[in-house]
Amino acid sequence: MQQQLCDGLSRPIYMHHLDGSWESSSRHMIPEGMSPDGVYHKQDFIEIFSVRFVNHKKLDFSNIYGAIVMQVGIRNYILFNRKLGEPPCIDSEGFVTLRMPCHGIKVGDGIELQSYLFNLEMKTRSKFVEWWSKLSYDNVLSQRVGSMFGPIEVTLAAYFSAVVASLEVTLINFEDECLSEVYGHVKVKNNKTLNPRAVSWLFRKENKGTMTCISPIKSGRCIALPLLRHVVAVPIDSTMMVDVCICYGDTVFASGEVMFHAKLTGKESGFLIGSHGKIRVEVLWSRVTYYDKLGYSW
């Protein structure tokens, strides 16, 4: 049994088998982004940079609960979701801690922003919906949706021809067994989108304190950094720049920038060498989304 998968231009490019394999009708494997005749087809993706409560100076973040959802086509993507008893996930500037997307998001006919929030102290709820129909490609765009806490601004880019990068960051030769004081940042940008708002934060911890979710990925002193999100979308003809600074205690473990030229497929690594060890940045390039792998047609 097979299912036909089409790209954003509605051209059939792959045959998807239920065992997860991909091939053309001629029984030959095709690189992602190529049609059976070997022609490269553009694939558009959305990259989300930030979600921000505009009136943050007037808000008590501890009382904000609920969800902010972005709907693209028939798919829903949760931008904010806080349940009772969970700690706040909004910083002092009103920015939500983004933990998504976990896979590439294809551009649809438009975006619907939905806020379902409630105020614990006032015991009131609100629902707002905003339709975002005009997405100009390859520009940084912002749209606001209302809420009982004032406007919420979503900033993103819709790239006409893009690729998805899945990243992993690993500390190598980390000598301190206590990881509670690890802090710093991992942020991603590209040389085609120069707007200062076009930054994707994968890890951001400004203060020392309890660190959770860090665990050894193999024997020895090799530790996987617990990224908030692992996936970003960048233009296919761009250079992706990964800015990393990791500290523990009063020591900078390693700091610097690793650059990767965007590719259709493949896996590669870059290293930062510090005085106390090194950091490995691994990138897996792809143009197939999570739903593509399930065999769903767009």
N, C-alpha and C positions, 0 to 999 in steps of 0.2 A: 504494500500500500504506500502511495506517495502523495505528497501535497505540493502544489505549485506555489512558490514564493515569488513575489514581485517586489521590485525596488520602488522608490518614491515616484518614479516616472511611469509606473504600471507596466514595466517590461519584464517578462519572465526571465530570470537569470539563474535560478537554481532549482534542482529537485531535492526535496528534503525527505529522507527516509526516517521511519520511526525509531531506528537505532541511533539516530543523531548524525548520520553521515550526509554529506552534500555532494551532488554530482550533476552534470549536465545530461541532456537527453542522449548525448553521444557516449556516455559512460566514462567521461574523463573528468577528473576533479578540476574545478575552476577556482582561481584566486578570488577572494572576496572583492566585490566591486567590479568584476569583469562579467560580461555576457558570454554565452557560448561561442560567439564569433571573435572573442578576444578584445572587445571594445570596452573601455573603461566607462562606467556610468557614475555620475555624481550622486552622492548620497547626502541628504541634509540631516543635521542633528541640532538639538538644542543644548546649550550649556547654561546652567543656572549659577549665577555668581552670588546672589544674596537675597535674603528676605528680611525686611526691616520694619519695625514699628516706628512710624514717623514721629509720633508724639511721645517718644521714650522718656523725655525729661519729666513728664507728668504722670508716669505710670509706676505702679508697684507690680513688678514682674511676678512676684510670688503669688499674686491672685489671678494670673492669666492661665486658663486651662482651655482645652479643646483642640481643634485641628485647623490647619490651613492646607487646602488641597488644590493642586493644579491638574486640570483635566485636558488631555491632548487626544483628540479623536475619542476612542472608547476607553482609553487607559487613564487611570487616576494615579497621581504621584503625590505622596504626602510630604509637604514641606515643613510642617510643624505639627507635632502631636504630643501633648502633655496631659497625662492622666493624674488623678488625685493621688497625692503622696509622692509624686516624682519631683525632683529638684528643678528649679528654673533653668531654662536653656536659652535665655536671651541675655546678651552682654549689656554693659553699661551704655552703649551707643544704640541700643535697640535692635541689634542684629541677631537673628535666630541662628542657633548652632545647626548648620545643615548637615544631615546624615544621608542625604540622597543627592543625585540618583545613584542607584546601585548597578545601573546598566544604561546604555545609550538610549536617548529619547529622540525619536524621529519627529520632524516637523509635520504637523497636521494642517487642517484648514483653518485652525485658530486655536486659541487657548481660553479656557474658562477658569478663572480664579474664584475659589470658594473659601469663605471663612466661617467656621462654626466654633464660636468661642463663648465662654461664660466667665463671669466674675464671681469667684468663690465668696468674697466678702459681701458683695451686694446681692448674691444669689440671683443673678439675671443672666439671660442667654441672648445671643444674637446670631443671625445668619445673613450673610451678604454674598452676592454673586456678581462678578464682573466679566463680561465677554471681551476678549482681546483678539480682534479679527485681523488687524493689519500688522503683520510681522515683516519688516524690511530686513532682508538678508545681510549678514556680515556687518551688523552694527550692534552696539550695546543699546538695549532697549529697557525701559522701565514702565511699569503699569501699577496702578494702585487699586486695591479692593478695600471696601469699607469694613469697619468692625465697631463694636461698642467701645473699643479702646482707641478709636481714631483710625486713620488710613494706614494700610500695610502696603509697602512698596516691594515689588518683586523685580529684580534686575537680571537680565539674561541676554544671550545672543543666539540668533538662529543662523547657523552656518550653512550656506548653500551646498558646499562640497566639503565634507568633513570626515574625520575618522575618530574612533573611540579609543582612548588610552586607559588601561587598567594598571594601577600603580601599586607597588609594595615598597616599603621602606624598612630596611633592616640595619640594626646596630651591630657591628662586628668588633670583637675583642673588647666588649664592654666588661670592665673589671669590677664594677660595683654591684654587689648582689642585691642591694636595696634600691628599688626603682621608684620609690615614693616621691623622690625629688626631681624626676625627669620632667623637663618643660621645654618650650620652644615653639617652633612652627614648621610646617611644610605647606608651601603655597605654590600654585601653578598659574602661569600665564603664557601667552604666545606672542610672537613678534608681529603678527598680523592685526591683532586687536590691542591698540595702544591706549585705549581709554583706561584711566587709573582705577575705575570700578571693575575692570575685567580681570579679577583675581579670584581663583578658586582655592579656598582654604581646605586642605585635607587634614591638617592637625594644627591646633592653636591652643596653647596652654601657657599663659603669661606668668603665672605664679607657681611657686613650689607648693606641693600639697599631695594629697592622695592620688595615686595613679592606678587606674583599674584597667583590666583587659590586656595587660602586657604578659606575655608568656613566651618561654623559649620555643623556637621553631625547630631546633635540633640540639643535639648535645654540644656542649661547649658554650662559649660566650657569644652567642649569636641570637639577637632578640628582635622580634618583629614589633615595629612601632604600631600601636593601635590607632589607625587612621579613622577619622570621622566618616570619610567616604573614600572610595578607591578609584572612581571612574570620572573622567573628564572628556569633553569633546573639543577638538581643535581643528582648524582648517587643514585640509590635506596638504597644502603647499606652505605650511608654516613650520617654525621651530618652536617646540615646546620647552619652556624653561621651568625647571623645578628648583625652587629656592628652599633650602633646608638649613635650619639652625637648631641643634639639639644640645641642651645643657642639662647638667645634674649637679645639685649642690651649688657651688660657686664656680664650677668648671664648665667651659665650653667643650663638649665632646667632639663635635665637628660642625663646620659651617661652610656654606658656599652654594654654588649653583651648578646644576647638571643640565645640559641641553641635549635634546633629542630631535632629529628631523622626522616629521610625521611620515608614517608609512601605511600602506594598505593593510599589511599583515606582518607578523613577525614578533620576536621577543628580543629585548636587548637590556643591557645594564650599564649603569654609570656609577662612579665611586667618588666620594669626598673623603680626603685623607686629613685627619686631625691629629693633634699631638697626643691624644689619648685613645685613638682607635680610628675606625673608618665607618662610613655609612654607604650602604648599597641601595641604589634606586633602580628597581626593575620595572620595565614597561612592557605590557602585552598589547599590541595593536590589533584592532579588529574593526569591521564594519557590519557586524551581525549583532542585533540586539537580543535581549533575553527572549522576547516574543518570537523573533525569527527562529531561534533555536528550538522553540516549541512547535514550530511549523505553522504559526498563524500568518495569514495573509493580511497585508495592509491595503 
